[in-house]
Amino acid sequence: MITKKLDSSLRKINSILIRLFFIILMIFIYNYNINLFHTKVYLFTLIAYPILMVANLYLPNNKYKGISRLILDLSLITVFLYGKDLNSLLNFFPFLILIFNTINHSNTNNRFFLFIFLVHSSIIFIDQFSITLTHHLVPV
C-alpha cells in the first residue's frame, strides 16, 4: 500500500518536472531557430499548455488521462518544431524526453503502439511529410 502511494507520488513529481523542462526547452528552441509562426502563436501555446495540463489533473479518474497528456505534449512539440530541422539534437530532444517518459503514458501494449503511432505522426507532420527524415525512422 505504501509503495503504491510512493510510486504514484514519484510519478506525479516526475510528470511535473518533465512538463516544466518541456516548457523551458521549447523556449530555447524558439530562441535558437527561425520560427514560421508569429510570436503570439508560440506564446498562446505556452500559456495554454500548463492550463490544459492542470485541467487534465482535475478530470475524473479515467484510463485516458495518460493519452490526453501525450496528445498535449505532442501538440506543444509539434507547434514549436513545425518546419524546423529535426536533425538538430536540440530540436529532436523533446521526442527523446517523451521516450524516456513512456512509462507514464503507456501501461499496456495497446497504449505503447498508440504512443509509437502518435510520435511518428507528429514527426512526419513536423517534417512536412518529407520522406528524407522519415525514411530513416520508418524502414520502407
Disulfide bonds with the S-S distance in Angstrom:
none
